[in-house]
Amino acid sequence: MKRIIGITVIFIFLFKTSVFAQISIKAEVDKKSITTDENVTYKITITSAQKNIPEPKLPEFKGFNILSSAQSSTVSFIESGIKAMLVYAFILAPTQTGKFKIEPVIIKIKNEIYSSDSLQIEVKQGKTQPKPKPEQAPSLPEESQPEPESEPAQTTL
């Protein structure tokens, strides 16, 4: 009987530790269907048993301009160890109408790759036209420097 109880305690401890050792990545939006008059909030939550969570590879947000972004992190000390949480939030404005897929967020921790689900957002025409993504300004040629005079100018008094 003591052996069964001992094995059960070990199993519960190992299960509890493995649950907290897992990495989870959750991506979500506040609306799955918007008009060109609206913005959408895209939020990524990464939870890990590691104190330092590496930077994830974020999606390109095709069909949207990023109006603002924020990042926060929290580290909690719990019975079974550490729980770290990293949250990214983006306010996105549509650049055109249609259905857009936001690709998954990818993160590599200890040679393991983790990813979120991809999300689909539909943008319908509203009262205003969507603002296209700003074009990247062409690089300006460097100003030409005046060539130094070969002889210094002489002044007569």
C-alpha positions in Angstrom: 0.0 0.0 0.0 2.8 2.4 0.9 4.4 1.7 -2.5 1.2 2.7 -4.4 0.9 5.9 -2.4 4.6 6.7 -3.0 4.2 6.0 -6.8 1.1 8.2 -6.9 2.9 11.1 -5.1 5.8 10.9 -7.6 3.4 10.7 -10.5 1.5 13.8 -9.3 4.7 15.7 -8.7 6.0 14.8 -12.2 2.7 15.7 -13.8 2.5 19.1 -11.9 6.1 19.9 -12.9 5.6 19.0 -16.5 2.4 21.1 -16.7 4.3 24.2 -15.5 7.4 23.4 -17.7 5.3 23.7 -20.9 5.4 26.8 -23.1 2.1 28.2 -24.3 1.6 30.8 -27.0 -1.9 32.3 -27.5 -2.7 34.8 -30.2 -6.1 36.6 -30.2 -8.0 39.5 -31.7 -10.8 41.5 -30.2 -12.8 41.4 -33.5 -12.7 38.9 -36.4 -14.7 41.2 -38.7 -14.2 44.9 -39.0 -14.9 47.8 -41.4 -12.3 50.2 -42.8 -13.5 52.7 -40.1 -12.4 50.4 -37.3 -9.2 49.1 -35.7 -8.5 45.7 -34.4 -6.4 44.7 -31.3 -4.1 41.8 -31.8 -2.6 40.3 -28.6 0.0 37.6 -28.1 0.5 35.9 -24.7 3.5 33.7 -24.1 3.7 31.7 -20.8 6.8 29.7 -19.8 8.5 28.1 -16.8 11.7 29.9 -17.8 12.5 33.3 -16.4 13.8 34.7 -19.6 11.6 34.3 -22.6 13.3 35.0 -25.9 11.9 37.5 -28.5 9.3 35.7 -30.7 9.2 36.0 -34.5 6.2 38.2 -35.1 3.9 38.1 -38.2 4.1 40.7 -40.9 0.4 41.9 -40.5 -0.3 42.0 -44.2 -3.3 44.2 -45.0 -2.8 46.3 -41.8 -0.8 49.3 -40.5 0.5 49.1 -36.9 -0.9 52.2 -35.2 0.7 51.3 -31.8 2.3 48.5 -29.9 3.0 47.6 -26.3 4.9 44.9 -24.4 4.8 43.8 -20.8 6.4 41.0 -18.9 5.7 39.4 -15.5 7.6 36.8 -13.5 5.9 35.0 -10.7 7.4 32.7 -8.1 5.0 29.8 -7.4 5.2 26.5 -5.4 6.6 24.5 -8.3 9.0 27.1 -9.7 8.8 30.2 -11.9 6.0 31.3 -14.2 6.9 34.0 -16.7 4.5 35.8 -19.0 5.3 38.0 -21.9 2.4 39.9 -23.6 2.5 41.9 -26.8 -0.4 44.0 -28.0 -0.8 45.8 -31.4 -3.5 48.2 -32.6 -4.0 47.5 -36.3 -5.7 49.6 -38.9 -6.8 48.0 -42.2 -5.1 49.1 -45.4 -7.6 47.5 -47.7 -10.7 45.4 -47.8 -10.8 41.6 -47.9 -10.0 38.6 -45.9 -6.5 38.6 -44.2 -4.6 35.8 -42.5 -2.3 36.8 -39.6 0.4 34.2 -39.6 1.4 32.4 -36.4 3.9 33.8 -33.9 6.9 31.5 -33.6 9.3 31.2 -30.7 12.3 29.0 -30.1 13.1 27.9 -26.6 15.8 25.3 -25.7 15.9 24.0 -29.3 12.2 23.5 -29.4 9.9 25.6 -31.7 6.5 26.7 -30.5 3.9 28.6 -32.4 0.4 30.1 -32.0 -2.5 29.6 -34.2 -3.0 31.8 -37.3 -6.0 34.1 -37.3 -8.4 35.3 -40.0 -9.8 38.8 -40.1 -12.3 40.1 -42.6 -12.3 43.8 -43.5 -15.4 45.3 -45.1 -15.8 48.8 -46.7 -16.9 51.4 -44.2 -17.5 55.1 -44.6 -13.9 56.0 -45.0 -11.3 54.6 -47.4 -8.5 52.5 -45.8 -5.1 54.2 -45.6 -2.5 52.3 -47.5 0.8 51.4 -45.9 3.2 54.3 -46.1 5.8 53.9 -48.9 9.3 53.6 -47.8 11.1 56.9 -48.6 13.7 56.5 -51.3 17.2 56.9 -50.0 18.7 60.2 -50.8 22.1 60.4 -52.4 24.8 61.6 -50.1 25.5 65.2 -50.5 28.6 65.8 -52.6 31.3 67.3 -50.6 33.1 70.3 -52.3 36.5 69.3 -53.4 39.3 71.0 -51.5 41.2 73.7 -53.4 44.5 72.5 -54.5 46.3 75.8 -53.5 45.3 78.0 -50.6 43.9 81.4 -51.7 46.3 84.3 -51.4 45.2 87.7 -50.1 46.9 90.9 -50.9 46.8 93.8 -48.6 
